[in-house]
Amino acid sequence: MRLPQARLDQVLDRFHQVEARMGAATDGAEIVRLSKEHAELKPVADAVQALARARQEMTDLEAMASDPDMAEMVAEEIDSLKERLPDLEREVALLLAPRDADEKASAVLEVRAGTGGDEAALFAGDLFRMYSRYAERRGWRVEILSENEGEHGGYKEIIARVEGENVYGKLKFESGVHRVQRVPATESQGRIHTSAATVAVLPEVEDVEIEIHDKDIRIDTYRSSGAGGQHVNKTDSAVRITHLPTGIVVTSSEKSQHVNRDKAMKNLRIRLYDQQRQAKDNARSDARKSQVGSGDRSERIRTYNFPQGRVTDHRIGLTLHSLPQILEGDLDPMLNALIAEDQAARLADLEAEFG
């Protein structure tokens, strides 16, 4: 892809403007905003400058090659540079392509048992353990926000906060229906059963600008109960907030009612923001052949087949015969393939923009 020089110049101009403004700014809020933009622009500007140097070097070498005495000497350098230039172009193109503004954010991970009864709850537990192991490998912190255990193990529902660098960017394609095919421990005839669990990954963005009117919410307090009906709280400190226009319900059951209200409101903002994101993702995916970036959470995205030891992602047609390793948290081969597919779609969008 031959990127227009005018587009590259535009990036560098903005980068230099931000740098100059940072040196003169005195307002704290402006300094924070400029610092954030500078951090986002710097890798792009560095890549653009590296590409510009390589292009200039090619121009200089081609001029030298026109001299019969120099042609043989620079031919090898020209060949080497011709091999490097497409990679530099692709690197810049990926940085310039439209991308998810929330990629670097932490995330809220929700895993729920679907069809399949006790086996679905056990599978939901397997999935949550898989993501926890992956988070551990990457040095992320997992904090369980709420959990509802299955009667025979696993979870009917578990919600956790995953904190770290680029959590959402790595896990965002995990949202959807995950299907498992295996012989349950309770199956005496050795028959393979099919069960399912749903996964949702929501970006946890600190400065989400979502306006919530008092008239649009109902706040209820109640006494939360623990296992076996034992009361965790002796007062009605747990909070349930219902967003009336959308029907979204969020809860928090810490010991402090004040803390619970704050947590529940933050959770509500995350969900309303995610609802807006899903609408945009769905609109975008309608114009693409690839459904990797779709926000459709009812879509069956992956099958875990235990008898054959394989995992298949149906969106990109990828099958890996490494089910035990994947369940132990070795998710990068699958996630990297999904990210590569999305990058290809974004490059196609950029190519269409440049004609």
Residue frames relative to the residue before (quaternion, step in Angstrom):
aa qw qx qy qz dx dy dz
M 1.0000 0.0000 0.0000 0.0000 0.00 0.00 0.00
R 0.2333 -0.7711 0.5789 0.1261 3.57 -0.76 1.06
L 0.2279 -0.8057 0.5345 0.1146 3.57 -0.25 1.28
P 0.5047 -0.6638 0.4543 0.3137 3.62 -0.88 0.89
Q 0.5214 -0.6534 0.4528 0.3103 3.57 -0.92 0.90
A 0.6045 0.5731 -0.3564 0.4232 3.59 1.08 -0.71
R 0.6496 0.5053 -0.3169 0.4714 3.60 1.05 -0.77
L 0.6493 0.5064 -0.3160 0.4713 3.59 1.02 -0.77
D 0.6397 0.5227 -0.3169 0.4660 3.58 1.00 -0.82
Q 0.6153 0.5626 -0.3343 0.4394 3.56 1.07 -0.78
V 0.6460 0.5179 -0.3137 0.4648 3.58 0.99 -0.84
L 0.6888 0.4805 -0.2855 0.4617 3.57 0.86 -0.98
D 0.6197 0.5448 -0.3457 0.4467 3.59 1.00 -0.77
R 0.6782 0.4834 -0.2979 0.4665 3.57 0.89 -0.94
F 0.6279 0.5420 -0.3354 0.4467 3.59 1.00 -0.80
H 0.6826 0.4763 -0.2835 0.4763 3.57 0.92 -0.89
Q 0.6084 0.5448 -0.3485 0.4600 3.59 1.09 -0.66
V 0.6637 0.5007 -0.3022 0.4664 3.56 0.93 -0.93
E 0.6418 0.5236 -0.3251 0.4564 3.60 0.95 -0.85
A 0.6660 0.4997 -0.3006 0.4652 3.58 0.94 -0.90
R 0.6713 0.5013 -0.2978 0.4577 3.57 0.95 -0.87
M 0.6057 0.5670 -0.3518 0.4335 3.59 1.07 -0.72
G 0.6692 0.5124 -0.2963 0.4492 3.55 1.05 -0.76
A 0.7399 0.4018 -0.2191 0.4930 3.58 1.19 -0.51
A 0.5605 0.6431 -0.3865 0.3506 3.61 1.16 -0.48
T 0.1551 -0.7863 0.5934 0.0740 3.58 -1.12 0.77
D 0.6004 0.5619 -0.3575 0.4426 3.58 1.21 -0.43
G 0.5161 -0.6939 0.4155 0.2822 3.55 -0.76 1.10
A 0.6718 0.5038 -0.2999 0.4527 3.55 0.89 -0.95
E 0.6548 0.5069 -0.3118 0.4659 3.57 1.02 -0.82
I 0.6273 0.5388 -0.3361 0.4507 3.58 1.02 -0.79
V 0.6439 0.5138 -0.3164 0.4705 3.59 1.00 -0.86
R 0.6685 0.5025 -0.3014 0.4580 3.59 0.91 -0.94
L 0.6753 0.4898 -0.2938 0.4665 3.59 0.95 -0.89
S 0.6302 0.5371 -0.3326 0.4514 3.59 1.03 -0.79
K 0.6467 0.5155 -0.3119 0.4676 3.55 1.01 -0.83
E 0.6693 0.4863 -0.3018 0.4738 3.59 0.92 -0.90
H 0.6268 0.5424 -0.3345 0.4483 3.58 1.03 -0.80
A 0.6569 0.5117 -0.3054 0.4619 3.58 0.97 -0.90
E 0.6670 0.4917 -0.2985 0.4736 3.59 1.06 -0.72
L 0.7125 0.4714 -0.2565 0.4521 3.58 1.02 -0.83
K 0.5746 0.6502 -0.3842 0.3151 3.59 1.05 -0.73
P 0.6866 0.4561 -0.3285 0.4610 3.68 0.73 -0.83
V 0.6199 0.5275 -0.3450 0.4674 3.59 1.12 -0.64
A 0.6679 0.5012 -0.2975 0.4628 3.57 0.90 -0.96
D 0.6362 0.5275 -0.3297 0.4564 3.61 0.97 -0.83
A 0.6739 0.4900 -0.2940 0.4684 3.60 0.94 -0.90
V 0.6343 0.5260 -0.3242 0.4647 3.59 1.02 -0.81
Q 0.6671 0.4945 -0.3010 0.4689 3.59 0.96 -0.86
A 0.6286 0.5230 -0.3358 0.4674 3.60 1.04 -0.73
L 0.6485 0.5044 -0.3098 0.4786 3.57 1.03 -0.80
A 0.6426 0.5272 -0.3222 0.4530 3.58 0.97 -0.85
R 0.6445 0.5144 -0.3201 0.4664 3.60 1.01 -0.81
A 0.6602 0.5075 -0.3069 0.4608 3.56 0.97 -0.86
R 0.6462 0.5108 -0.3203 0.4679 3.59 0.97 -0.80
Q 0.6573 0.4982 -0.3128 0.4710 3.57 0.98 -0.83
E 0.6247 0.5358 -0.3328 0.4604 3.56 1.04 -0.80
M 0.6392 0.5210 -0.3249 0.4630 3.59 1.01 -0.80
T 0.6316 0.5294 -0.3271 0.4625 3.58 1.00 -0.82
D 0.6712 0.5026 -0.2908 0.4607 3.57 0.93 -0.94
L 0.6674 0.5029 -0.3017 0.4590 3.58 0.96 -0.90
E 0.6477 0.5145 -0.3223 0.4604 3.58 1.00 -0.79
A 0.6200 0.5250 -0.3395 0.4740 3.57 1.10 -0.67
M 0.6582 0.4981 -0.3046 0.4753 3.58 1.01 -0.81
A 0.6371 0.5531 -0.3284 0.4246 3.59 1.07 -0.75
S 0.5971 0.5720 -0.3666 0.4265 3.58 1.17 -0.44
D 0.6072 0.5070 -0.3461 0.5045 3.57 1.32 -0.25
P 0.4617 -0.7159 0.4438 0.2782 3.64 -0.51 1.13
D 0.6623 0.5183 -0.3137 0.4408 3.57 1.04 -0.71
M 0.7355 0.4146 -0.2188 0.4891 3.59 1.19 -0.56
A 0.4848 0.7264 -0.4128 0.2587 3.59 1.20 -0.56
E 0.7021 0.4728 -0.2856 0.4494 3.56 0.76 -0.98
M 0.6563 0.5410 -0.3100 0.4249 3.55 1.00 -0.82
V 0.7639 0.3748 -0.2068 0.4828 3.63 0.95 -0.84
A 0.4462 0.7220 -0.4496 0.2782 3.62 1.22 -0.24
E 0.6688 0.5005 -0.3063 0.4566 3.58 0.92 -0.89
E 0.6461 0.5163 -0.3194 0.4627 3.58 1.02 -0.81
I 0.6331 0.5238 -0.3310 0.4640 3.58 1.02 -0.74
D 0.6503 0.5157 -0.3156 0.4599 3.59 0.93 -0.88
S 0.6543 0.5122 -0.3079 0.4634 3.58 0.98 -0.87
L 0.6751 0.4924 -0.2931 0.4646 3.57 0.96 -0.87
K 0.6106 0.5524 -0.3481 0.4481 3.59 1.08 -0.68
E 0.6469 0.5071 -0.3141 0.4751 3.57 1.13 -0.64
R 0.6920 0.4939 -0.2741 0.4496 3.58 1.07 -0.78
L 0.6086 0.6228 -0.3544 0.3406 3.58 0.96 -0.83
P 0.6600 0.5003 -0.3448 0.4418 3.67 0.82 -0.77
D 0.6349 0.5211 -0.3318 0.4639 3.58 1.06 -0.71
L 0.6460 0.5069 -0.3135 0.4769 3.58 1.00 -0.80
E 0.6287 0.5300 -0.3236 0.4681 3.58 1.03 -0.84
R 0.6767 0.4964 -0.2966 0.4557 3.58 0.89 -0.94
E 0.6265 0.5420 -0.3365 0.4478 3.59 1.00 -0.80
V 0.6749 0.4748 -0.2886 0.4856 3.57 0.93 -0.92
A 0.6396 0.5405 -0.3288 0.4366 3.57 0.94 -0.87
L 0.6555 0.5062 -0.3155 0.4631 3.59 0.96 -0.84
L 0.6618 0.5021 -0.3046 0.4660 3.57 1.02 -0.78
L 0.6991 0.4561 -0.2617 0.4845 3.58 1.14 -0.66
A 0.5588 0.6305 -0.3916 0.3699 3.59 1.16 -0.57
P 0.5946 -0.5611 0.4194 0.3946 3.60 -1.09 0.64
R 0.0307 0.8151 -0.5763 0.0510 3.58 -0.79 0.97
D 0.6536 -0.5269 0.3860 0.3825 3.49 -1.33 0.37
A 0.4095 -0.7380 0.4849 0.2293 3.56 -0.67 1.12
D 0.7175 0.4559 -0.2446 0.4664 3.59 1.19 -0.48
E 0.2974 0.8076 -0.4797 0.1710 3.60 1.23 0.16
K 0.7359 0.4390 -0.2438 0.4543 3.59 0.91 -0.86
A 0.5028 0.6946 -0.4023 0.3208 3.59 1.29 -0.18
S 0.5166 -0.5448 0.5428 0.3765 3.52 -1.37 0.28
A 0.2645 -0.7943 0.5334 0.1212 3.59 -1.20 0.21
V 0.3407 -0.6606 0.6175 0.2572 3.50 -1.39 0.31
L 0.1651 -0.7944 0.5827 0.0465 3.56 -0.75 1.15
E 0.0389 -0.7960 0.6039 -0.0118 3.57 -0.78 1.05
V 0.0217 -0.7809 0.6241 -0.0144 3.57 -0.83 1.02
R 0.0015 -0.8126 0.5810 -0.0466 3.59 -0.75 1.07
A 0.4847 -0.6389 0.5131 0.3058 3.55 -1.07 0.76
G 0.2089 -0.7736 0.5867 0.1171 3.55 -1.03 0.82
T 0.8083 -0.1618 0.1472 0.5466 3.58 -0.88 -0.91
G 0.6259 0.5652 -0.3886 0.3713 3.55 -1.02 0.77
G 0.4347 -0.7434 0.4379 0.2583 3.60 1.23 0.16
D 0.8466 -0.0702 0.0778 0.5218 3.56 -0.96 -0.96
E 0.6354 0.5408 -0.3310 0.4408 3.57 1.02 -0.79
A 0.6274 0.5304 -0.3324 0.4632 3.60 1.07 -0.72
A 0.6397 0.5135 -0.3216 0.4730 3.59 1.04 -0.78
L 0.6378 0.5157 -0.3240 0.4715 3.59 1.00 -0.80
F 0.6578 0.5024 -0.3089 0.4684 3.58 0.99 -0.82
A 0.6076 0.5381 -0.3494 0.4681 3.59 1.05 -0.73
G 0.6360 0.5182 -0.3190 0.4747 3.57 1.07 -0.74
D 0.6331 0.5273 -0.3264 0.4632 3.58 1.02 -0.77
L 0.6575 0.5096 -0.3096 0.4606 3.57 0.97 -0.87
F 0.6659 0.4941 -0.3202 0.4582 3.58 0.88 -0.90
R 0.6288 0.5188 -0.3324 0.4744 3.59 1.02 -0.75
M 0.6180 0.5474 -0.3361 0.4532 3.60 1.02 -0.81
Y 0.6940 0.4576 -0.2820 0.4790 3.59 0.85 -0.94
S 0.6225 0.5391 -0.3422 0.4525 3.60 1.04 -0.72
R 0.6525 0.5014 -0.3109 0.4756 3.58 1.00 -0.85
Y 0.6383 0.5156 -0.3301 0.4667 3.58 1.00 -0.81
A 0.6398 0.5257 -0.3207 0.4598 3.58 0.97 -0.87
E 0.6334 0.5345 -0.3205 0.4587 3.57 1.02 -0.83
R 0.6376 0.5334 -0.3204 0.4542 3.58 0.99 -0.83
R 0.7490 0.4000 -0.2086 0.4853 3.56 1.00 -0.81
G 0.5151 -0.6691 0.4056 0.3499 3.58 1.25 0.04
W 0.4166 0.6894 -0.4838 0.3421 3.58 1.15 0.54
R 0.3788 -0.7066 0.5533 0.2263 3.55 -1.27 0.46
V 0.1577 -0.7884 0.5909 0.0663 3.58 -0.85 1.01
E 0.0355 -0.7878 0.6147 -0.0191 3.57 -0.79 1.08
I 0.3148 -0.7556 0.5441 0.1842 3.59 -0.60 1.13
L 0.2572 -0.7854 0.5504 0.1186 3.57 -0.75 1.10
S 0.7743 -0.1439 0.0936 0.6091 3.58 1.04 -0.75
E 0.0223 -0.7990 0.6009 -0.0049 3.56 -1.16 0.62
N 0.0903 -0.7567 0.6464 0.0381 3.53 -1.16 0.74
E 0.2443 -0.8299 0.4871 0.1195 3.55 -0.11 1.32
G 0.4989 -0.6333 0.5043 0.3095 3.54 -1.22 0.58
E 0.6380 -0.5601 0.3671 0.3801 3.59 -1.16 0.51
H 0.7838 0.2563 -0.1350 0.5493 3.60 1.08 -0.67
G 0.7536 -0.3272 0.1846 0.5393 3.57 1.19 0.56
G 0.7069 0.4198 -0.3308 0.4633 3.54 -1.28 0.21
Y 0.4693 -0.6681 0.5046 0.2807 3.55 -1.24 -0.46
K 0.3913 -0.6397 0.6017 0.2750 3.49 -1.18 0.68
E 0.7695 -0.1125 0.0873 0.6226 3.55 1.15 -0.74
I 0.0709 0.7678 -0.6362 0.0268 3.54 -1.09 0.74
I 0.1028 -0.7857 0.6099 0.0120 3.55 -0.94 1.00
A 0.0359 0.8122 -0.5780 0.0702 3.58 -0.78 1.01
R 0.3615 -0.6755 0.5947 0.2436 3.51 -1.29 0.47
V 0.1240 -0.7756 0.6166 0.0532 3.56 -0.87 0.99
E 0.1009 -0.8350 0.5409 -0.0096 3.54 -0.41 1.29
G 0.4532 0.6656 -0.5077 0.3062 3.55 -0.90 0.93
E 0.6679 -0.4993 0.3801 0.4001 3.53 -1.37 -0.02
N 0.8689 0.0417 -0.0539 0.4904 3.55 -0.92 1.01
V 0.2213 0.7935 -0.5368 0.1822 3.61 1.09 0.66
Y 0.7062 0.4607 -0.2841 0.4563 3.58 0.73 -1.03
G 0.6292 0.5540 -0.3336 0.4312 3.58 1.00 -0.80
K 0.6959 0.4603 -0.2659 0.4829 3.58 1.10 -0.69
L 0.8009 0.3571 -0.1546 0.4551 3.57 0.87 -0.95
K 0.4672 0.7362 -0.4296 0.2349 3.60 1.18 -0.31
F 0.6742 0.4929 -0.3120 0.4529 3.62 1.10 -0.53
E 0.5177 0.6485 -0.4102 0.3783 3.61 1.28 0.09
S 0.5171 0.6535 -0.4206 0.3586 3.60 1.21 -0.28
G 0.5626 0.5802 -0.4489 0.3811 3.54 -0.86 0.99
V 0.6404 -0.5164 0.4037 0.4003 3.56 -1.32 -0.22
H 0.1487 -0.7692 0.6192 0.0533 3.55 -0.83 1.08
R 0.1625 -0.8090 0.5626 0.0499 3.58 -0.75 1.06
V 0.1357 -0.7842 0.6013 0.0715 3.57 -1.05 0.79
Q 0.1126 -0.7581 0.6399 0.0563 3.54 -1.13 0.79
R 0.3324 0.7247 -0.5411 0.2674 3.57 -0.52 1.22
V 0.5277 -0.5915 0.4994 0.3497 3.53 -1.35 0.15
P 0.3542 -0.7497 0.5121 0.2241 3.63 -0.48 1.10
A 0.6129 -0.5670 0.4051 0.3724 3.57 -1.17 0.56
T 0.6887 0.4845 -0.2753 0.4639 3.58 1.16 -0.60
E 0.5623 0.6188 -0.3787 0.3969 3.62 1.29 -0.12
S 0.2524 -0.8165 0.5062 0.1156 3.58 -0.38 1.28
Q 0.6885 0.4900 -0.2742 0.4590 3.59 1.21 -0.54
G 0.4764 -0.7005 0.4208 0.3244 3.58 1.28 -0.02
R 0.3999 0.7276 -0.4711 0.2979 3.58 1.19 0.46
I 0.4492 -0.6774 0.5180 0.2664 3.55 -1.08 0.78
H 0.1463 -0.7765 0.6091 0.0678 3.56 -0.90 0.97
T 0.2711 -0.7313 0.6009 0.1749 3.54 -1.25 0.53
S 0.0244 0.7813 -0.6210 0.0571 3.56 -0.82 1.07
A 0.2058 -0.7918 0.5649 0.1075 3.54 -1.26 0.22
A 0.0788 -0.7454 0.6579 0.0736 3.52 -1.33 0.41
T 0.3061 -0.7408 0.5650 0.1958 3.56 -1.15 0.57
V 0.1679 -0.7639 0.6184 0.0760 3.52 -1.13 0.79
A 0.0208 -0.7661 0.6421 0.0195 3.56 -1.06 0.79
V 0.0877 -0.7737 0.6268 0.0293 3.56 -0.95 0.94
L 0.0619 -0.8161 0.5741 -0.0251 3.57 -0.56 1.21
P 0.4380 -0.6906 0.4958 0.2922 3.62 -0.87 0.83
E 0.2498 -0.7470 0.5961 0.1557 3.55 -0.98 0.86
V 0.0044 -0.8220 0.5657 -0.0654 3.54 -0.04 1.33
E 0.4705 -0.7213 0.4365 0.2604 3.55 -0.69 1.11
D 0.8086 0.2413 -0.1136 0.5244 3.56 0.73 -1.06
V 0.1020 0.8001 -0.5757 0.1341 3.55 0.58 1.22
E 0.2081 -0.7883 0.5691 0.1066 3.56 -0.70 1.07
I 0.2259 0.7485 -0.5772 0.2356 3.53 0.15 1.36
E 0.2554 -0.7823 0.5518 0.1355 3.57 -0.61 1.13
I 0.0460 -0.7912 0.6096 -0.0180 3.56 -0.77 1.10
H 0.2447 -0.7858 0.5547 0.1218 3.59 -0.62 1.13
D 0.5976 -0.5920 0.4102 0.3523 3.56 -1.08 0.78
K 0.6585 0.5308 -0.3133 0.4319 3.59 0.99 -0.82
D 0.6757 0.5124 -0.2871 0.4455 3.59 1.22 -0.41
I 0.7367 0.3773 -0.2356 0.5093 3.60 1.21 -0.07
R 0.1729 -0.7323 0.6457 0.1299 3.53 -1.28 0.55
I 0.1497 -0.7982 0.5814 0.0490 3.56 -0.79 1.08
D 0.0418 -0.7887 0.6132 -0.0115 3.56 -0.76 1.10
T 0.2023 -0.7441 0.6196 0.1466 3.55 -1.17 0.64
Y 0.0340 0.7950 -0.6034 0.0523 3.55 -1.10 0.70
R 0.5006 -0.6298 0.4990 0.3221 3.55 -1.29 0.21
S 0.3052 -0.7720 0.5263 0.1842 3.58 -0.56 1.10
S 0.2392 -0.7740 0.5750 0.1144 3.53 -1.14 0.73
G 0.3198 -0.7448 0.5557 0.1852 3.52 -1.11 0.67
A 0.7780 -0.3222 0.2387 0.4837 3.55 -1.29 -0.26
G 0.8190 0.2257 -0.1788 0.4963 3.55 -1.05 0.80
G 0.6015 -0.6022 0.3518 0.3896 3.57 1.21 0.35
Q 0.4509 0.6820 -0.4661 0.3382 3.60 1.20 0.16
H 0.4063 -0.7288 0.4950 0.2424 3.57 -0.81 0.96
V 0.3447 -0.7291 0.5580 0.1955 3.53 -0.80 1.06
N 0.7847 0.2177 -0.1033 0.5711 3.56 0.98 -0.89
K 0.3507 -0.7390 0.5353 0.2107 3.59 -0.99 0.79
T 0.7149 0.3284 -0.2400 0.5687 3.58 1.29 -0.03
D 0.5618 -0.5998 0.4484 0.3514 3.55 -1.27 0.38
S 0.1562 0.8391 -0.5026 0.1373 3.57 0.49 1.21
A 0.5562 0.5989 -0.4070 0.4078 3.60 1.17 -0.39
V 0.2204 -0.7956 0.5593 0.0748 3.56 -1.07 0.81
R 0.0723 -0.7582 0.6471 0.0342 3.53 -1.08 0.86
I 0.0780 -0.7912 0.6062 0.0211 3.59 -0.78 1.06
T 0.1304 -0.7800 0.6101 0.0490 3.55 -0.86 1.03
H 0.2458 -0.7459 0.6022 0.1436 3.56 -0.83 1.05
L 0.3695 -0.8045 0.4217 0.1961 3.55 -0.16 1.33
P 0.6695 0.5097 -0.3433 0.4173 3.69 0.81 -0.77
T 0.7857 0.3166 -0.1596 0.5069 3.61 1.02 -0.78
G 0.4237 -0.7072 0.4664 0.3205 3.58 1.17 -0.46
I 0.4082 0.7061 -0.4798 0.3235 3.60 1.24 0.17
V 0.0960 -0.7878 0.6078 0.0266 3.58 -0.92 0.98
V 0.0186 -0.7860 0.6179 -0.0123 3.57 -0.89 0.97
T 0.1178 -0.7971 0.5905 0.0463 3.56 -1.12 0.67
S 0.0095 -0.7544 0.6543 0.0514 3.52 -1.35 0.29
S 0.0860 -0.8371 0.5401 -0.0113 3.58 -0.85 0.97
E 0.2047 0.7513 -0.5885 0.2175 3.55 0.79 1.05
K 0.6841 -0.4994 0.3296 0.4171 3.61 -1.25 0.06
S 0.7252 0.4078 -0.2342 0.5029 3.59 1.13 -0.62
Q 0.4323 -0.7028 0.5011 0.2609 3.56 -0.80 1.04
H 0.6181 0.5494 -0.3426 0.4458 3.60 1.04 -0.74
V 0.6529 0.4991 -0.3049 0.4813 3.58 0.96 -0.91
N 0.6532 0.5338 -0.3111 0.4377 3.56 0.98 -0.88
R 0.6382 0.5178 -0.3323 0.4628 3.60 0.97 -0.78
D 0.6597 0.5081 -0.3065 0.4612 3.58 0.94 -0.92
K 0.6779 0.4929 -0.2952 0.4587 3.58 0.91 -0.95
A 0.6652 0.5073 -0.3072 0.4535 3.56 0.95 -0.88
M 0.6479 0.5045 -0.3240 0.4699 3.61 0.99 -0.77
K 0.6302 0.5162 -0.3361 0.4726 3.59 1.02 -0.76
N 0.6485 0.5239 -0.3030 0.4616 3.54 1.00 -0.91
L 0.6414 0.5246 -0.3196 0.4595 3.58 1.02 -0.81
R 0.6426 0.5176 -0.3252 0.4620 3.58 0.97 -0.83
I 0.6230 0.5401 -0.3360 0.4553 3.58 1.01 -0.84
R 0.7046 0.4763 -0.2706 0.4512 3.58 0.89 -0.95
L 0.6414 0.4980 -0.3295 0.4817 3.59 1.04 -0.71
Y 0.6294 0.5211 -0.3255 0.4757 3.57 1.04 -0.78
D 0.6600 0.5041 -0.3041 0.4667 3.57 0.96 -0.89
Q 0.6066 0.5522 -0.3559 0.4477 3.60 1.04 -0.69
Q 0.6443 0.5044 -0.3109 0.4836 3.58 1.02 -0.81
R 0.6333 0.5324 -0.3249 0.4581 3.58 1.01 -0.85
Q 0.6515 0.5299 -0.3242 0.4355 3.58 0.89 -0.92
A 0.6348 0.5294 -0.3324 0.4543 3.57 0.99 -0.84
K 0.6648 0.4908 -0.3002 0.4765 3.58 0.97 -0.85
D 0.6534 0.5206 -0.3159 0.4496 3.59 0.96 -0.89
N 0.6547 0.5118 -0.3121 0.4605 3.56 0.97 -0.83
A 0.6460 0.5123 -0.3198 0.4668 3.56 1.01 -0.82
R 0.6595 0.5066 -0.3057 0.4636 3.56 1.02 -0.83
S 0.6866 0.4970 -0.2978 0.4391 3.58 0.90 -0.91
D 0.5473 0.6078 -0.4008 0.4128 3.60 1.19 -0.44
A 0.7157 0.4341 -0.2455 0.4890 3.57 1.12 -0.65
R 0.6832 0.4549 -0.2745 0.5009 3.59 1.31 0.02
K 0.4838 -0.6188 0.5203 0.3351 3.53 -1.22 0.43
S 0.6797 0.4734 -0.2873 0.4810 3.56 1.03 -0.76
Q 0.2275 -0.7818 0.5693 0.1141 3.56 -0.94 0.93
V 0.3099 0.7831 -0.4994 0.2033 3.60 1.22 0.22
G 0.7634 0.3845 -0.2019 0.4780 3.55 0.93 -0.88
S 0.3793 0.7465 -0.4779 0.2655 3.57 1.22 0.21
G 0.3778 -0.7239 0.5311 0.2262 3.54 -1.11 0.68
D 0.4311 0.7194 -0.4522 0.3035 3.59 1.25 0.15
R 0.1809 -0.8334 0.5165 0.0777 3.58 -0.26 1.26
S 0.5967 0.5470 -0.3803 0.4473 3.58 1.24 -0.03
E 0.5062 0.6671 -0.4072 0.3646 3.57 1.31 -0.09
R 0.3858 -0.6817 0.5649 0.2593 3.59 -0.98 0.84
I 0.1199 -0.8506 0.5106 0.0378 3.56 -0.39 1.18
R 0.8382 0.0672 0.0215 0.5408 3.61 0.99 -0.70
T 0.1622 -0.7691 0.6114 0.0916 3.54 -1.19 0.68
Y 0.1851 -0.7564 0.6226 0.0777 3.55 -0.96 1.00
N 0.0641 -0.8234 0.5636 -0.0158 3.58 -0.28 1.28
F 0.2860 -0.8092 0.4935 0.1407 3.57 -0.28 1.30
P 0.6468 0.5297 -0.3624 0.4120 3.67 0.80 -0.81
Q 0.7669 0.3304 -0.1836 0.5186 3.60 1.02 -0.76
G 0.4237 -0.7487 0.4348 0.2662 3.59 1.29 0.07
R 0.5852 0.5968 -0.3668 0.4084 3.57 1.07 0.62
V 0.2053 -0.7347 0.6341 0.1264 3.52 -1.33 0.48
T 0.0808 -0.8077 0.5839 0.0108 3.58 -0.79 1.02
D 0.1910 -0.7390 0.6342 0.1231 3.54 -0.93 0.95
H 0.3445 -0.8033 0.4556 0.1687 3.55 -0.40 1.27
R 0.5921 0.5978 -0.3750 0.3893 3.61 1.14 -0.47
I 0.8002 0.2212 -0.1132 0.5458 3.58 0.99 -0.80
G 0.4762 -0.7088 0.4193 0.3083 3.59 1.28 0.17
L 0.4381 0.6973 -0.4578 0.3349 3.59 1.11 0.62
T 0.0550 -0.7794 0.6239 0.0153 3.58 -0.90 0.98
L 0.0818 -0.7807 0.6192 0.0180 3.56 -0.87 1.01
H 0.2704 -0.7636 0.5665 0.1510 3.57 -0.85 0.97
S 0.5218 0.6064 -0.4175 0.4310 3.55 0.73 1.11
L 0.0611 0.8560 -0.5105 0.0537 3.57 0.97 0.87
P 0.6611 0.5038 -0.3465 0.4348 3.69 0.78 -0.83
Q 0.6697 0.5008 -0.3010 0.4583 3.57 0.95 -0.88
I 0.6391 0.5239 -0.3259 0.4592 3.58 1.00 -0.81
L 0.6782 0.4847 -0.2950 0.4670 3.60 0.91 -0.86
E 0.6480 0.4838 -0.3179 0.4949 3.59 1.25 -0.34
G 0.6786 -0.5299 0.2801 0.4245 3.57 1.27 0.22
D 0.5004 0.6306 -0.4452 0.3921 3.60 1.24 0.17
L 0.1066 0.8591 -0.4859 0.1204 3.56 0.56 1.22
D 0.4844 0.7185 -0.4261 0.2600 3.61 1.13 -0.42
P 0.6294 0.5280 -0.3764 0.4282 3.68 0.84 -0.72
M 0.6834 0.4624 -0.2839 0.4883 3.60 1.01 -0.77
L 0.6930 0.4851 -0.2865 0.4499 3.58 0.82 -1.00
N 0.6542 0.5192 -0.3231 0.4450 3.60 0.96 -0.82
A 0.6274 0.5256 -0.3355 0.4664 3.58 1.09 -0.69
L 0.6469 0.5108 -0.3115 0.4728 3.59 1.02 -0.79
I 0.6517 0.5073 -0.3084 0.4721 3.57 0.99 -0.86
A 0.6380 0.5269 -0.3231 0.4593 3.60 1.00 -0.83
E 0.6408 0.5197 -0.3220 0.4644 3.59 1.01 -0.79
D 0.6588 0.4975 -0.3018 0.4768 3.56 1.00 -0.84
Q 0.6266 0.5342 -0.3343 0.4586 3.58 1.02 -0.77
A 0.6351 0.5278 -0.3280 0.4589 3.58 1.00 -0.81
A 0.6523 0.5043 -0.3134 0.4710 3.57 1.01 -0.80
R 0.6580 0.5022 -0.3139 0.4650 3.58 1.00 -0.80
L 0.6257 0.5202 -0.3341 0.4756 3.59 1.06 -0.71
A 0.6261 0.5290 -0.3329 0.4661 3.57 1.05 -0.74
D 0.6209 0.5332 -0.3329 0.4684 3.57 1.06 -0.76
L 0.6722 0.4941 -0.2937 0.4667 3.57 0.96 -0.93
E 0.6374 0.5267 -0.3262 0.4581 3.59 0.99 -0.83
A 0.6401 0.5156 -0.3216 0.4700 3.58 1.02 -0.80
E 0.6301 0.5424 -0.3270 0.4493 3.58 1.07 -0.77
F 0.7371 0.4050 -0.2244 0.4923 3.57 0.96 -0.88
G 0.4571 -0.6970 0.4421 0.3313 3.58 1.29 -0.11
